[in-house]
Amino acid sequence: MEDNKQNQTPQADSNANAGASVAQSPAQGQQRRGPSRGRSRNSRGGSSDMQSVDKANDKKLAYSSDNAPAQGPGQGRDSRGRGQGGKRSFGPKQEAESSGLIESVIRISRVAKVTKGGTKLSFSALVVVGDGKGNVGYALGKAGEVAVGIKKGLNSAKKRMITVSRRGTTIPHAVIGKWCATEVLLKPASDGTGVIASGPVRAICDGAGIKNILTKVHRSSNPLNVVKATFEGLSRLKKVKVNEENAAVPGVQQTANKVE
């Protein structure tokens, strides 16, 4: 019996030692794997950081002042990417200078149309064109790009110009233009008053060559409705007859006698 107990005790000790070794092995494995993974990650991160730093230095050298080409006025950029002076050229304004017409863009709207295939974006530009001598027109150009929409609107406005009756630098009489929910009051003014108007009405008056006028927009202030109401009122202005006797005599100021 004693021999059996002695034989059993070494086996129990060996089993206990084996269990302890098995219990310790996962912890040891984790301790061994942990630092190795951390080192590999750190080494990879360090190499990637060094590569990014090298690329940044290369870019700085490429865009340095020594290697950069000479820049004109308004082409320089600061650290935030903003311009350092100069004026941006605008397409319609350049075209207005070359063609002798007064062109102005009143509003540019982005339109999103949801279809089965997805959302389609387009732009609409409301423009006004005039020669400053009583002829003015407007149009709404639509296209997939802003520049194309403005160009289409300008071409269409040039074909739809109307003649506005004037009396010197103002209009012959007061009139109220109406379109949908918009009403625009137009009243003649004396010399030196200027154009008292909002953006859309001012653009139309400048295009028609009206220098002195009083205006007021009532109810809706939608730019498209304001433009249409203003054109509706200007189209109903009556023509002015000039005294033929004063017109025949040179050096005598022409006076308006009757309004048709």
ABEGO torsion letter per residue (X at the ends): XAAAAAAAAAAAAAAAAAAAAAAAAAAAAAAAAAAAAAAAAAAAAAAAAAAAAAAAAAAAAAABAAABBBBBBGABBBAAGBBBEEBBBBAAAAAAAAAGBBBBBABBBBBBBBBAAEBBBBBBBBBBBBAGAGBBBBBBBBBABAAAAAAAAAAAAAAABBBBBBBEABBABBBBBBBEABBBBBBBBBBGAEBBBBAAAAAAAAAAGBABBBBBBBEBABAAAAAAAAAAAAAABBBBBBBAAAAABBGBBBBBABBX
